[in-house]
């Protein structure tokens, strides 16, 4: 049972690394989609009202 603590700590670090990497992947996908949406939307003039949010994003 002595080695269980070391293995458990290693698995905790592995799980944390896996979680951080998955969050990075999700953030990268979100940033890519936001950049693509911004590239396809028409540019707004300075001082004009911001475009309305899509139906799913309205509060």
N, C-alpha and C positions, 0 to 999 in steps of 0.2 A: 504493500500500500504506500510505500515511500515515493514511488515514481509517479503515483497518480497526480500529485500536485503539479509536478513539472509538465506532465502531458496535458493536464487541464489548462494550465497557463498558456501552453503552446496553442492549444485549440482555441482558447479565447482570443489570442492574437491573430490566429488565422481567420476566425469569424469576423473580427473587427476589420481586418484588411479586406475581406470579401465584401463586407457591408460598405466600406468606404469606396471600393472600386465600383460597386453597383450604383451607388449614389452618383459617382462621377459619370458613369455611362448614361444614367437618366438625365443628369444635368446637361451633358453634351447633346443628347437628343433634343432636349427642350430648347437649347440655344440654337441648334441647327434649324429646327422648325420655326423659331421666332425670326431668324435671319432670312429664311426662305419666304416667310409671310411678309416681312418688311420689304423684300426685294420685289415681290409681286404686287404690292399695294401702291397706288398712285401717290406720289409725293404731295405732302400738304404744304401750302404756302405759309410763310412765317406770319404769325399773328392770327391765323385762321383757327377755327374750332377743331379740336381733335376729332377724328372719326369715331362714330359710336362703336361700342363693343358688340361683338356678335351675340346672338340670342343666348347662347349657353353661358356667357360670361357676365350677363347683366345681374345685378344684385336685386 
